[in-house]
Amino acid sequence: MLSNSGAPVAGLVKDGTEASFMQDVVEASRRTPVIVDFWAEWCGPCKTLGPALEKAVQSYGGKIRMVKIDVDKNRAIAAQMRIQSIPAVFAFAGGRPVDGFVGALPPSELKTFLDGVLAKAAAAPGGEAGALEGEDEGPSPEEIAEVLAAADEALAHGAIGQAAQVYAQVLQIDPENLTALVGLSKAYAKGGEIGRAREILAQAPEGEAANPLILQALAALDLAEEAQALARRMSEFEERLAKDPNDHEARFDRAMAFLGQEKRQEAVDDLLELFRRDREWNEQAARTQLLKLFDAFGAKDPITLAGRRRLSSLVFS
């Protein structure tokens, strides 16, 4: 809530810097959840989201705090958080990221987001989304699962370094935890280190090589390697499609080239367009590849959710 006079409560929203990030965000979030808004002067949506987010944070009367970071003035921390587009918002609790989103949200969805942050912070061990260390008896399986879920969320929103630290920490406690092992592999893969990602998966316990988690992760790495190779031939595919929009092989390969450039939406768009033009081409290769991408992206990824809806519409049209 606001103060009795209706004015904003002082100190709940502040400007942050690279130098103050640890104190203002990481350490402060061990006491109270902190929302970090990455923005810039030239960003139009940022000018809409920022004030709305400030107002929403103020309405909680101190239960949540907010730090605003100008990405142009703080490039190092923006790079560390893997900020690729703005506005980008991360929620920290217990010293680590627990949620986030990219793009502007309407006020009604901001409240839902903040309510979710408070719930995650309260549900974590000791009332925090806290760390695993410092517990004499060690964390319970439920606590580890909760921490890993938060790491998965952080990785999905581009916080590769933070997620990798959590996965590695879990593996120190439980070296045979496949979820943490696969998560760490995904973090390396997202950072472009495919070879290192394969090395991580090779550390799976004996007898787990055929585990669906491991097989799915290996399949995703195969896709990533193929995409990186095709990305170097993007101009070739562009030229072929300019001459003949029905060059299905070129469109299929361009989709994978987009994936190699981290342009996931463009990759899905190309494959959907190919399926629309000729769903039976190469034994429904477009549909098969789309399903592989959706598995690699994850069931809750917004691109997966929207892509599956569009694919269903095409299938039944």
C-alpha beads as a LAMMPS data file, in Angstrom:
LAMMPS data file: protein, C-alpha beads

317 atoms
316 bonds

1 atom types
1 bond types

-500.0 500.0 xlo xhi
-500.0 500.0 ylo yhi
-500.0 500.0 zlo zhi

Masses

1 110.0

Atoms # bond

1 1 1 0.000 0.000 0.000
2 1 1 0.913 3.668 -0.189
3 1 1 1.565 5.874 2.820
4 1 1 -1.391 7.281 4.766
5 1 1 -1.189 10.455 2.700
6 1 1 -1.418 8.459 -0.525
7 1 1 2.165 9.287 -1.471
8 1 1 4.634 6.556 -2.494
9 1 1 6.608 4.958 0.325
10 1 1 10.192 6.226 0.228
11 1 1 13.005 3.807 -0.494
12 1 1 11.010 1.037 -2.172
13 1 1 12.207 1.994 -5.671
14 1 1 15.771 3.059 -6.443
15 1 1 18.241 3.343 -9.299
16 1 1 20.921 0.672 -9.313
17 1 1 24.401 0.351 -10.798
18 1 1 26.925 -2.388 -11.449
19 1 1 28.752 -1.375 -8.281
20 1 1 25.640 -1.560 -6.116
21 1 1 24.036 -4.643 -7.691
22 1 1 25.276 -7.123 -5.095
23 1 1 24.132 -4.956 -2.195
24 1 1 20.911 -3.550 -3.684
25 1 1 19.698 -6.733 -5.355
26 1 1 21.433 -9.948 -4.319
27 1 1 21.990 -9.217 -0.619
28 1 1 18.807 -7.174 -0.203
29 1 1 16.735 -9.998 -1.692
30 1 1 17.734 -12.226 1.218
31 1 1 15.455 -10.038 3.355
32 1 1 12.825 -8.824 0.885
33 1 1 12.119 -9.870 -2.737
34 1 1 13.636 -7.410 -5.217
35 1 1 12.349 -6.686 -8.716
36 1 1 15.028 -5.542 -11.172
37 1 1 13.855 -3.514 -14.170
38 1 1 16.407 -3.354 -17.015
39 1 1 15.569 -0.358 -19.212
40 1 1 17.000 2.413 -21.414
41 1 1 16.045 5.970 -22.344
42 1 1 15.465 5.067 -26.000
43 1 1 13.124 2.160 -25.187
44 1 1 9.490 3.145 -25.701
45 1 1 7.892 0.138 -23.946
46 1 1 10.235 0.719 -20.991
47 1 1 8.636 4.138 -20.427
48 1 1 5.253 2.442 -20.146
49 1 1 6.284 -0.554 -18.073
50 1 1 8.583 1.263 -15.620
51 1 1 6.022 3.597 -14.017
52 1 1 3.376 0.835 -13.977
53 1 1 5.794 -1.532 -12.263
54 1 1 6.808 1.138 -9.739
55 1 1 3.150 1.765 -8.904
56 1 1 2.516 -1.960 -8.514
57 1 1 5.543 -2.401 -6.222
58 1 1 4.452 0.588 -4.120
59 1 1 1.007 -0.973 -3.673
60 1 1 2.562 -3.844 -1.689
61 1 1 3.721 -1.439 1.024
62 1 1 7.270 -2.728 1.441
63 1 1 6.759 -6.443 0.833
64 1 1 8.647 -6.063 -2.459
65 1 1 11.349 -3.615 -3.514
66 1 1 12.431 -2.482 -6.962
67 1 1 15.778 -1.565 -8.523
68 1 1 15.982 0.151 -11.929
69 1 1 19.078 -0.464 -14.061
70 1 1 19.850 1.552 -17.194
71 1 1 21.463 -0.984 -19.560
72 1 1 23.326 1.743 -21.476
73 1 1 25.081 2.914 -18.312
74 1 1 25.592 -0.566 -16.853
75 1 1 26.570 -2.763 -19.784
76 1 1 28.573 -5.279 -17.745
77 1 1 25.715 -6.360 -15.490
78 1 1 23.331 -6.403 -18.479
79 1 1 25.762 -8.721 -20.278
80 1 1 26.144 -10.908 -17.186
81 1 1 22.372 -11.287 -16.961
82 1 1 22.292 -12.053 -20.706
83 1 1 19.847 -9.226 -21.414
84 1 1 19.072 -9.448 -25.137
85 1 1 15.989 -7.229 -25.329
86 1 1 14.287 -4.711 -23.062
87 1 1 12.300 -4.099 -21.016
88 1 1 13.481 -7.141 -19.094
89 1 1 12.423 -7.776 -15.510
90 1 1 13.947 -10.237 -13.038
91 1 1 12.716 -11.099 -9.557
92 1 1 15.295 -11.989 -6.914
93 1 1 14.631 -13.714 -3.601
94 1 1 17.060 -15.394 -1.259
95 1 1 19.986 -14.002 -3.230
96 1 1 19.074 -15.483 -6.624
97 1 1 16.624 -14.990 -9.509
98 1 1 13.301 -16.790 -9.086
99 1 1 11.172 -15.356 -11.896
100 1 1 11.134 -12.819 -14.706
101 1 1 9.686 -11.714 -18.012
102 1 1 10.634 -9.768 -21.134
103 1 1 8.448 -7.056 -22.692
104 1 1 5.704 -4.833 -21.316
105 1 1 2.836 -6.366 -19.324
106 1 1 -0.535 -4.765 -18.499
107 1 1 -1.122 -3.733 -14.847
108 1 1 -3.387 -6.725 -14.170
109 1 1 -0.615 -9.145 -15.184
110 1 1 1.954 -7.214 -13.151
111 1 1 -0.037 -7.938 -10.004
112 1 1 -0.198 -11.624 -10.915
113 1 1 3.560 -11.635 -11.467
114 1 1 4.307 -9.927 -8.135
115 1 1 1.913 -12.218 -6.257
116 1 1 3.786 -15.167 -7.753
117 1 1 7.125 -13.743 -6.644
118 1 1 5.886 -13.364 -3.070
119 1 1 4.551 -16.925 -3.107
120 1 1 7.875 -18.333 -4.343
121 1 1 9.802 -16.344 -1.757
122 1 1 7.523 -17.481 1.074
123 1 1 7.547 -21.121 -0.004
124 1 1 11.316 -21.391 -0.106
125 1 1 13.276 -22.802 2.856
126 1 1 13.196 -20.475 5.840
127 1 1 10.722 -18.164 4.129
128 1 1 13.265 -17.305 1.442
129 1 1 14.123 -18.646 -1.984
130 1 1 17.330 -19.335 -0.157
131 1 1 20.601 -21.009 -0.850
132 1 1 21.358 -24.642 -0.206
133 1 1 24.415 -24.099 1.878
134 1 1 24.498 -23.607 5.634
135 1 1 22.066 -26.393 6.593
136 1 1 23.610 -28.923 8.968
137 1 1 21.387 -31.805 7.853
138 1 1 21.416 -30.840 4.185
139 1 1 18.429 -29.858 2.073
140 1 1 15.491 -32.203 1.623
141 1 1 14.572 -33.631 -1.807
142 1 1 11.633 -31.225 -1.886
143 1 1 13.915 -28.247 -1.230
144 1 1 16.320 -29.346 -3.952
145 1 1 13.445 -29.773 -6.405
146 1 1 12.222 -26.269 -5.594
147 1 1 15.675 -24.754 -6.079
148 1 1 16.086 -26.579 -9.394
149 1 1 12.699 -25.335 -10.584
150 1 1 13.817 -21.780 -9.870
151 1 1 17.083 -22.418 -11.740
152 1 1 15.117 -23.707 -14.732
153 1 1 13.041 -20.528 -14.636
154 1 1 16.155 -18.373 -14.491
155 1 1 17.713 -20.238 -17.427
156 1 1 14.523 -19.827 -19.464
157 1 1 14.761 -16.067 -18.949
158 1 1 18.407 -15.856 -19.985
159 1 1 20.119 -15.795 -16.585
160 1 1 22.606 -18.455 -17.692
161 1 1 25.340 -17.769 -15.137
162 1 1 23.003 -17.715 -12.165
163 1 1 21.248 -20.911 -13.248
164 1 1 24.557 -22.698 -13.844
165 1 1 25.722 -21.813 -10.330
166 1 1 22.611 -23.375 -8.816
167 1 1 22.888 -26.547 -10.916
168 1 1 26.556 -26.908 -9.957
169 1 1 25.734 -26.351 -6.297
170 1 1 23.093 -29.098 -6.370
171 1 1 25.542 -31.473 -8.051
172 1 1 28.029 -30.874 -5.231
173 1 1 25.358 -32.078 -2.810
174 1 1 23.875 -34.779 -5.042
175 1 1 26.293 -35.761 -7.862
176 1 1 23.721 -38.171 -9.369
177 1 1 20.918 -35.615 -9.711
178 1 1 19.983 -35.906 -13.406
179 1 1 17.842 -32.769 -13.403
180 1 1 20.797 -30.681 -12.238
181 1 1 23.149 -32.460 -14.645
182 1 1 20.892 -31.807 -17.637
183 1 1 20.281 -28.242 -16.473
184 1 1 24.005 -27.523 -16.285
185 1 1 24.455 -29.024 -19.766
186 1 1 21.685 -26.778 -21.109
187 1 1 23.328 -23.756 -19.535
188 1 1 26.608 -24.494 -21.330
189 1 1 24.746 -25.126 -24.585
190 1 1 22.923 -21.808 -24.312
191 1 1 26.281 -20.164 -23.843
192 1 1 27.467 -21.718 -27.109
193 1 1 29.731 -24.327 -25.490
194 1 1 28.268 -27.453 -27.118
195 1 1 31.371 -29.572 -26.493
196 1 1 31.369 -28.772 -22.788
197 1 1 27.618 -29.476 -22.658
198 1 1 28.261 -32.976 -24.046
199 1 1 31.018 -33.534 -21.487
200 1 1 28.575 -32.708 -18.704
201 1 1 26.030 -35.249 -19.974
202 1 1 28.779 -37.861 -20.226
203 1 1 29.092 -37.619 -16.432
204 1 1 25.655 -39.214 -15.990
205 1 1 25.697 -42.158 -13.562
206 1 1 26.273 -45.610 -15.028
207 1 1 22.996 -47.084 -16.240
208 1 1 21.355 -43.696 -16.919
209 1 1 22.610 -43.236 -20.483
210 1 1 19.211 -44.266 -21.854
211 1 1 17.254 -42.099 -19.412
212 1 1 14.727 -39.942 -21.336
213 1 1 16.163 -36.796 -19.731
214 1 1 19.633 -37.591 -21.076
215 1 1 18.380 -38.658 -24.507
216 1 1 16.292 -35.501 -24.876
217 1 1 19.245 -33.316 -23.871
218 1 1 21.509 -35.090 -26.377
219 1 1 18.915 -34.621 -29.109
220 1 1 18.797 -30.899 -28.306
221 1 1 22.590 -30.713 -28.607
222 1 1 22.449 -32.445 -31.982
223 1 1 19.951 -29.811 -33.131
224 1 1 22.182 -27.028 -31.826
225 1 1 25.240 -28.344 -33.652
226 1 1 23.310 -28.728 -36.896
227 1 1 21.910 -25.226 -36.514
228 1 1 25.322 -23.662 -35.883
229 1 1 26.700 -25.246 -39.064
230 1 1 23.757 -24.069 -41.185
231 1 1 23.871 -20.557 -39.729
232 1 1 27.051 -19.941 -41.676
233 1 1 25.119 -20.547 -44.917
234 1 1 22.240 -18.154 -44.197
235 1 1 22.889 -15.934 -47.249
236 1 1 22.703 -18.992 -49.526
237 1 1 19.253 -19.941 -48.202
238 1 1 18.038 -16.344 -48.445
239 1 1 19.071 -16.149 -52.107
240 1 1 17.403 -19.447 -52.979
241 1 1 14.123 -18.431 -51.333
242 1 1 14.192 -15.045 -53.056
243 1 1 14.311 -16.880 -56.394
244 1 1 11.791 -19.554 -55.435
245 1 1 9.594 -19.241 -52.299
246 1 1 8.651 -22.899 -52.804
247 1 1 12.228 -24.130 -52.379
248 1 1 11.226 -26.199 -49.372
249 1 1 14.703 -27.515 -48.663
250 1 1 16.053 -23.965 -48.495
251 1 1 13.245 -22.911 -46.137
252 1 1 13.843 -25.925 -43.902
253 1 1 17.579 -25.236 -43.768
254 1 1 16.996 -21.523 -43.177
255 1 1 14.824 -22.390 -40.186
256 1 1 17.725 -24.304 -38.677
257 1 1 20.110 -21.479 -39.580
258 1 1 17.844 -19.095 -37.649
259 1 1 18.050 -21.471 -34.697
260 1 1 21.833 -21.334 -34.911
261 1 1 21.588 -17.533 -34.656
262 1 1 19.424 -17.819 -31.505
263 1 1 16.408 -16.606 -33.514
264 1 1 14.018 -19.215 -32.215
265 1 1 10.813 -17.463 -33.251
266 1 1 12.013 -17.043 -36.837
267 1 1 12.947 -20.733 -36.932
268 1 1 9.459 -21.743 -35.831
269 1 1 7.856 -19.298 -38.273
270 1 1 9.791 -20.760 -41.201
271 1 1 8.871 -24.333 -40.325
272 1 1 5.211 -23.412 -39.872
273 1 1 5.223 -21.674 -43.247
274 1 1 6.804 -24.735 -44.834
275 1 1 4.139 -26.949 -43.274
276 1 1 1.432 -24.593 -44.550
277 1 1 2.822 -24.713 -48.087
278 1 1 3.375 -28.483 -48.243
279 1 1 2.690 -30.485 -45.105
280 1 1 3.686 -33.772 -46.749
281 1 1 7.109 -32.565 -47.961
282 1 1 9.876 -35.001 -47.051
283 1 1 7.530 -37.151 -44.947
284 1 1 6.213 -34.182 -42.930
285 1 1 9.728 -33.060 -42.052
286 1 1 8.528 -29.594 -41.021
287 1 1 6.096 -31.002 -38.439
288 1 1 8.664 -33.463 -37.119
289 1 1 11.270 -30.731 -36.724
290 1 1 8.793 -28.406 -35.033
291 1 1 8.011 -31.056 -32.440
292 1 1 11.741 -31.515 -31.811
293 1 1 12.149 -27.767 -31.301
294 1 1 9.186 -27.594 -28.933
295 1 1 10.685 -30.421 -26.858
296 1 1 14.042 -28.632 -26.795
297 1 1 12.501 -25.264 -25.846
298 1 1 10.376 -26.772 -23.068
299 1 1 6.637 -27.211 -22.673
300 1 1 6.132 -23.892 -20.841
301 1 1 8.178 -21.731 -23.218
302 1 1 5.966 -19.007 -24.775
303 1 1 7.283 -19.850 -28.259
304 1 1 6.374 -23.508 -27.704
305 1 1 2.877 -22.675 -26.474
306 1 1 2.113 -20.316 -29.352
307 1 1 3.808 -22.586 -31.897
308 1 1 1.796 -25.623 -30.861
309 1 1 -1.438 -23.645 -31.195
310 1 1 -0.491 -22.466 -34.683
311 1 1 0.550 -25.956 -35.727
312 1 1 -2.754 -27.406 -34.485
313 1 1 -4.664 -24.779 -36.450
314 1 1 -2.800 -25.785 -39.614
315 1 1 -3.280 -29.496 -39.006
316 1 1 -7.042 -29.142 -38.641
317 1 1 -7.568 -26.448 -41.287

Bonds

1 1 1 2
2 1 2 3
3 1 3 4
4 1 4 5
5 1 5 6
6 1 6 7
7 1 7 8
8 1 8 9
9 1 9 10
10 1 10 11
11 1 11 12
12 1 12 13
13 1 13 14
14 1 14 15
15 1 15 16
16 1 16 17
17 1 17 18
18 1 18 19
19 1 19 20
20 1 20 21
21 1 21 22
22 1 22 23
23 1 23 24
24 1 24 25
25 1 25 26
26 1 26 27
27 1 27 28
28 1 28 29
29 1 29 30
30 1 30 31
31 1 31 32
32 1 32 33
33 1 33 34
34 1 34 35
35 1 35 36
36 1 36 37
37 1 37 38
38 1 38 39
39 1 39 40
40 1 40 41
41 1 41 42
42 1 42 43
43 1 43 44
44 1 44 45
45 1 45 46
46 1 46 47
47 1 47 48
48 1 48 49
49 1 49 50
50 1 50 51
51 1 51 52
52 1 52 53
53 1 53 54
54 1 54 55
55 1 55 56
56 1 56 57
57 1 57 58
58 1 58 59
59 1 59 60
60 1 60 61
61 1 61 62
62 1 62 63
63 1 63 64
64 1 64 65
65 1 65 66
66 1 66 67
67 1 67 68
68 1 68 69
69 1 69 70
70 1 70 71
71 1 71 72
72 1 72 73
73 1 73 74
74 1 74 75
75 1 75 76
76 1 76 77
77 1 77 78
78 1 78 79
79 1 79 80
80 1 80 81
81 1 81 82
82 1 82 83
83 1 83 84
84 1 84 85
85 1 85 86
86 1 86 87
87 1 87 88
88 1 88 89
89 1 89 90
90 1 90 91
91 1 91 92
92 1 92 93
93 1 93 94
94 1 94 95
95 1 95 96
96 1 96 97
97 1 97 98
98 1 98 99
99 1 99 100
100 1 100 101
101 1 101 102
102 1 102 103
103 1 103 104
104 1 104 105
105 1 105 106
106 1 106 107
107 1 107 108
108 1 108 109
109 1 109 110
110 1 110 111
111 1 111 112
112 1 112 113
113 1 113 114
114 1 114 115
115 1 115 116
116 1 116 117
117 1 117 118
118 1 118 119
119 1 119 120
120 1 120 121
121 1 121 122
122 1 122 123
123 1 123 124
124 1 124 125
125 1 125 126
126 1 126 127
127 1 127 128
128 1 128 129
129 1 129 130
130 1 130 131
131 1 131 132
132 1 132 133
133 1 133 134
134 1 134 135
135 1 135 136
136 1 136 137
137 1 137 138
138 1 138 139
139 1 139 140
140 1 140 141
141 1 141 142
142 1 142 143
143 1 143 144
144 1 144 145
145 1 145 146
146 1 146 147
147 1 147 148
148 1 148 149
149 1 149 150
150 1 150 151
151 1 151 152
152 1 152 153
153 1 153 154
154 1 154 155
155 1 155 156
156 1 156 157
157 1 157 158
158 1 158 159
159 1 159 160
160 1 160 161
161 1 161 162
162 1 162 163
163 1 163 164
164 1 164 165
165 1 165 166
166 1 166 167
167 1 167 168
168 1 168 169
169 1 169 170
170 1 170 171
171 1 171 172
172 1 172 173
173 1 173 174
174 1 174 175
175 1 175 176
176 1 176 177
177 1 177 178
178 1 178 179
179 1 179 180
180 1 180 181
181 1 181 182
182 1 182 183
183 1 183 184
184 1 184 185
185 1 185 186
186 1 186 187
187 1 187 188
188 1 188 189
189 1 189 190
190 1 190 191
191 1 191 192
192 1 192 193
193 1 193 194
194 1 194 195
195 1 195 196
196 1 196 197
197 1 197 198
198 1 198 199
199 1 199 200
200 1 200 201
201 1 201 202
202 1 202 203
203 1 203 204
204 1 204 205
205 1 205 206
206 1 206 207
207 1 207 208
208 1 208 209
209 1 209 210
210 1 210 211
211 1 211 212
212 1 212 213
213 1 213 214
214 1 214 215
215 1 215 216
216 1 216 217
217 1 217 218
218 1 218 219
219 1 219 220
220 1 220 221
221 1 221 222
222 1 222 223
223 1 223 224
224 1 224 225
225 1 225 226
226 1 226 227
227 1 227 228
228 1 228 229
229 1 229 230
230 1 230 231
231 1 231 232
232 1 232 233
233 1 233 234
234 1 234 235
235 1 235 236
236 1 236 237
237 1 237 238
238 1 238 239
239 1 239 240
240 1 240 241
241 1 241 242
242 1 242 243
243 1 243 244
244 1 244 245
245 1 245 246
246 1 246 247
247 1 247 248
248 1 248 249
249 1 249 250
250 1 250 251
251 1 251 252
252 1 252 253
253 1 253 254
254 1 254 255
255 1 255 256
256 1 256 257
257 1 257 258
258 1 258 259
259 1 259 260
260 1 260 261
261 1 261 262
262 1 262 263
263 1 263 264
264 1 264 265
265 1 265 266
266 1 266 267
267 1 267 268
268 1 268 269
269 1 269 270
270 1 270 271
271 1 271 272
272 1 272 273
273 1 273 274
274 1 274 275
275 1 275 276
276 1 276 277
277 1 277 278
278 1 278 279
279 1 279 280
280 1 280 281
281 1 281 282
282 1 282 283
283 1 283 284
284 1 284 285
285 1 285 286
286 1 286 287
287 1 287 288
288 1 288 289
289 1 289 290
290 1 290 291
291 1 291 292
292 1 292 293
293 1 293 294
294 1 294 295
295 1 295 296
296 1 296 297
297 1 297 298
298 1 298 299
299 1 299 300
300 1 300 301
301 1 301 302
302 1 302 303
303 1 303 304
304 1 304 305
305 1 305 306
306 1 306 307
307 1 307 308
308 1 308 309
309 1 309 310
310 1 310 311
311 1 311 312
312 1 312 313
313 1 313 314
314 1 314 315
315 1 315 316
316 1 316 317
